[in-house]
C-alpha cells in the first residue's frame, strides 16, 4: 500500500525557511521520480517541483526557482523540499506525490503559512 506522509510545515515569517520531508513507503522508492505540489485556499493544486529517481535532475515552476530546492535520500525513502526566502503567497498546503502508470498518489499534506 502506497503511503506518503509529509512533515515539516509550520508558521514562518517572510524571508524565512522551512524544509519539508515526505516519508514514502509501499513502493520501490528509488525507481520513481518524485514531485511536490501545493494548494492554496480557493485555488487549484499547483505542481511545484520534480526530482528524478536518482536525484541528479530537478525541475521547478518559475515562481519558486532559485528559492526552493528538491532533494532525496534513497536510503531513507524520503524526498525533501528546502524552501527559502518564503513569501506570503507561498502559504498553502504542500503535498508530495508519486506517479505510476494510470494512477498517482499524494500524501495528506502539510500546512505552510507565511505571515508577518
WOJO-V779119 format. One line per field, one symbol per residue. burial: b if it has 16 or more other C-alpha atoms within 10 Angstrom, else e. A space follows every 10 residues. Layout:
burial=???
This chain:
burial=eebbbbbbbe ebebeebbbb bbbbeeeebb eebbbbbbbb eeeeeebbbb bbbebeebeb eeebeeebbb bbeeeeebbb bebbebbeeb bbbbbbbbee eeeeebbebb bbbbee
